[in-house]
């Protein structure tokens, strides 16, 4: 789960940048940034080249085709099903009698936030950015944004059985990472 660095990594990779310079610019835990870079590369958001002994990364500023978008959304749905299954294992109880989150409840909500909510908003930001660059037609961007917004709404509805709406929303607000706009 490396979603907390994704938006910052993509923000600093408009031009080729070495791994060390990128870690310095992102200002975070290097042991979290490196896996995030690799994951973004695997997802097709970054490209990597070697310059001598240095690895350099650059943001890929091309729009996903329909198949790539569908595969990404299928992955999001799979991650949502994992979260729902985990809720069942917790018997839909994530708090103690004193209304304090349990450790498993914290892990579940962190997973939901990072893998489902934050990543969805990152994709929404990229879609808007790609539309500004004229890489995506406006109608396609709107359709994809609608699909992602519906997904986010479904995720939030799937949390209703936990019966702790106030606590969940408070946790998300207190632990939300600001999605910075991508640098052009």
C-alpha positions in Angstrom: 0.0 0.0 0.0 2.0 2.9 -1.3 -0.8 5.3 -2.4 0.3 8.2 -0.1 3.3 9.0 -2.4 1.7 8.5 -5.8 0.5 12.0 -6.5 3.8 13.6 -5.3 5.8 11.1 -7.4 3.8 11.9 -10.5 4.0 15.6 -9.8 7.8 15.6 -9.8 8.3 13.3 -12.9 7.2 15.7 -15.7 10.9 15.4 -16.8 13.4 12.6 -16.4 14.6 12.5 -12.7 16.9 10.0 -10.9 15.6 7.8 -8.2 17.6 9.6 -5.5 16.5 13.1 -6.7 12.9 11.9 -6.8 13.1 10.5 -3.3 14.5 13.8 -2.1 11.8 15.8 -3.8 9.0 13.7 -2.6 10.2 14.1 1.0 9.1 10.9 2.6 10.2 7.5 3.7 12.5 6.1 1.1 11.4 2.5 1.9 7.9 3.6 1.0 8.7 5.8 -2.0 10.8 3.1 -3.9 7.9 0.6 -3.9 5.5 3.3 -4.9 7.7 4.2 -7.9 7.9 0.5 -8.9 4.1 0.2 -8.6 3.5 3.3 -10.7 5.9 1.9 -13.3 4.1 -1.5 -13.3 0.7 0.3 -13.6 2.0 2.2 -16.7 2.1 5.7 -15.1 5.9 6.0 -15.1 8.6 4.9 -17.6 12.1 4.1 -16.5 15.4 4.4 -18.3 18.9 3.8 -17.2 21.5 6.5 -17.6 24.8 4.8 -16.8 24.2 3.4 -13.4 21.3 5.7 -12.6 17.7 4.8 -13.0 15.6 7.7 -14.1 11.8 8.0 -14.2 9.4 10.1 -16.2 5.6 10.4 -16.0 3.8 8.8 -19.0 1.5 11.5 -20.3 -0.7 9.3 -22.5 -4.3 8.3 -22.0 -5.2 4.8 -21.2 -7.1 3.0 -24.0 -10.5 1.6 -23.2 -9.2 -1.9 -22.4 -6.5 -0.5 -20.0 -9.2 1.5 -18.2 -11.5 -1.5 -17.9 -8.7 -3.6 -16.5 -7.8 -0.9 -14.0 -11.5 -0.6 -12.9 -11.7 -4.4 -12.6 -8.6 -4.3 -10.3 -10.4 -1.6 -8.2 -13.5 -3.8 -8.0 -11.3 -6.7 -6.9 -9.7 -4.6 -4.1 -13.2 -3.5 -3.0 -14.3 -7.2 -2.8 -11.2 -7.9 -0.6 -12.2 -5.1 1.7 -15.8 -6.3 1.9 -14.6 -9.9 2.6 -12.4 -8.5 5.4 -15.4 -6.6 6.9 -17.2 -10.0 7.1 -14.3 -11.5 8.9 -14.4 -8.7 11.4 -18.2 -9.4 11.8 -18.7 -5.8 10.7 -17.3 -4.6 14.0 -14.3 -2.3 13.8 -14.5 -0.6 17.2 -14.2 -1.5 20.8 -17.0 -1.0 23.3 -15.6 2.5 23.9 -16.1 3.4 20.2 -12.3 3.3 19.6 -11.0 1.7 16.4 -9.5 -1.7 16.8 -6.1 -2.4 15.1 -7.8 -4.5 12.5 -10.4 -1.7 12.0 -7.6 0.8 11.4 -5.8 -1.5 8.9 -9.1 -2.1 7.1 -9.9 1.6 6.9 -6.3 2.4 5.8 -6.6 -0.2 3.0 -10.0 1.3 1.9 -8.6 4.8 1.9 -5.3 4.1 0.2 -6.2 1.4 -2.3 -9.7 2.5 -3.1 -10.4 6.1 -2.4 -7.0 7.8 -2.8 -6.2 5.8 -6.0 -9.6 6.7 -7.4 -9.0 10.4 -6.8 -5.5 10.1 -8.3 -7.0 8.6 -11.5 -9.6 11.3 -11.6 -6.9 14.0 -11.4 -4.9 12.3 -14.2 -8.0 12.1 -16.4 -8.6 15.8 -16.0 -4.9 16.5 -16.7 -5.0 14.3 -19.8 -8.1 16.2 -21.0 -6.2 19.5 -20.6 -3.4 18.1 -22.7 -6.0 17.0 -25.2 -5.0 13.4 -24.9 -8.6 12.4 -24.1 -11.9 13.7 -25.6 -14.1 15.5 -23.2 -16.9 12.9 -23.5 -14.6 10.0 -22.7 -13.2 11.9 -19.7 -16.7 12.6 -18.4 -17.8 9.0 -18.9 -14.7 7.7 -17.1 -15.1 10.2 -14.3 -18.7 9.1 -13.8 -17.6 5.4 -13.6 -14.9 6.3 -11.0 -17.3 8.5 -9.0 -19.9 5.6 -9.0 -17.1 3.3 -7.8 -16.2 5.7 -4.9 -19.9 6.0 -4.0 -20.2 2.1 -4.0 -17.1 1.9 -1.7 -18.7 4.3 0.8 -22.0 2.5 0.7 -20.1 -0.8 1.3 -18.9 0.7 4.6 -22.5 1.3 5.9 -22.8 -2.1 7.6 -20.0 -1.1 9.9 -22.5 1.3 11.5 -19.9 3.8 12.4 -20.4 6.5 9.7 -19.2 9.4 11.9 -16.1 7.6 13.0 -15.2 6.4 9.5 -15.7 9.9 7.9 -13.7 11.4 10.7 -10.9 8.9 10.1 -10.9 9.6 6.4 -10.8 13.3 6.9 -8.0 13.2 9.5 -5.9 10.8 7.4 -6.6 12.0 3.8 -3.6 12.9 1.8 -3.9 16.1 -0.2 -3.9 15.2 -3.9 -1.8 18.0 -5.5 -2.5 18.9 -9.1 0.0 17.5 -11.5 2.7 19.9 -12.6 2.6 20.7 -16.3 
